Amino acid sequence: MSRLVLHDRNRPYTIESSSGEKFAVCACGLSKNKPLCDGSHKRTLDEVSNSMYVYDENSRVKLASDGQGKGASPISTLLADFEK
């Protein structure tokens, strides 16, 4: 089953344990070492805000934007299709 998951952060969450050890928790959804960050968020740093992307191992496709991207559907239209 495919799922559409919205990640709106391109850097990890930093959590400090009671012993003082720090952990970086993935927030971009691309880490291969979840729940820990493996640095994959660096692929998202040049994303345009209010746009939607799909990633695979080697590439990224821009699916939608709020009027900024050529050839991309408006996000509201894309999300409405998922709600049907």
C-alpha positions as CSV (number, residue, x, y, z in Angstrom):
1,M,0.0,0.0,0.0
2,S,1.3,3.4,-0.9
3,R,1.1,6.3,1.4
4,L,1.6,10.1,1.1
5,V,3.4,11.4,4.1
6,L,4.0,15.1,4.6
7,H,7.4,16.1,6.1
8,D,7.8,19.8,6.6
9,R,11.2,19.8,8.2
10,N,14.6,19.5,6.5
11,R,16.7,19.0,9.6
12,P,16.7,16.5,12.4
13,Y,15.3,16.9,15.9
14,T,18.0,16.8,18.5
15,I,17.1,15.0,21.7
16,E,19.3,14.8,24.8
17,S,19.0,11.8,27.1
18,S,19.1,12.1,30.9
19,S,22.7,11.0,30.8
20,G,23.6,13.9,28.5
21,E,24.0,11.9,25.3
22,K,22.5,13.6,22.2
23,F,20.6,11.9,19.4
24,A,19.5,13.3,16.1
25,V,16.1,11.9,15.1
26,C,15.0,11.9,11.5
27,A,12.4,14.5,10.6
28,C,12.7,14.5,6.8
29,G,11.6,10.9,6.3
30,L,14.6,9.9,4.1
31,S,16.9,8.3,6.6
32,K,17.8,4.7,6.1
33,N,18.6,4.4,9.8
34,K,15.2,5.5,11.2
35,P,14.4,6.7,13.7
36,L,18.0,8.2,13.8
37,C,19.2,10.8,11.3
38,D,21.8,9.6,8.7
39,G,22.2,13.0,7.0
40,S,19.8,12.3,4.1
41,H,18.0,15.5,4.9
42,K,20.8,17.3,3.0
43,R,19.0,16.3,-0.2
44,T,16.1,18.5,0.8
45,L,17.9,21.7,1.6
46,D,17.2,23.3,-1.8
47,E,13.5,22.5,-1.9
48,V,11.1,25.4,-2.6
49,S,8.7,26.1,0.2
50,N,5.0,25.2,-0.4
51,S,6.0,22.5,-2.9
52,M,5.7,18.7,-2.8
53,Y,8.4,16.3,-3.8
54,V,8.8,12.5,-4.1
55,Y,12.2,11.0,-3.5
56,D,13.7,7.6,-4.5
57,E,17.2,6.3,-4.1
58,N,18.8,8.6,-6.7
59,S,16.4,11.3,-7.7
60,R,13.7,13.7,-6.7
61,V,10.5,14.7,-8.6
62,K,8.6,17.9,-7.9
63,L,4.9,16.9,-7.8
64,A,3.2,20.1,-6.9
65,S,3.6,23.7,-5.9
66,D,1.4,26.7,-5.0
67,G,1.8,28.4,-8.3
68,Q,5.6,28.5,-8.3
69,G,6.6,25.4,-10.4
70,K,6.1,24.9,-14.1
71,G,4.3,21.8,-15.0
72,A,3.5,20.9,-11.4
73,S,-0.1,20.6,-10.2
74,P,-1.3,22.9,-7.4
75,I,-0.9,21.2,-4.0
76,S,-4.6,21.8,-3.2
77,T,-5.6,19.9,-6.3
78,L,-3.2,17.0,-5.6
79,L,-4.4,16.7,-2.0
80,A,-8.1,16.8,-3.0
81,D,-7.5,13.8,-5.2
82,F,-6.1,11.8,-2.2
83,E,-9.2,12.6,-0.1
84,K,-11.6,11.0,-2.6
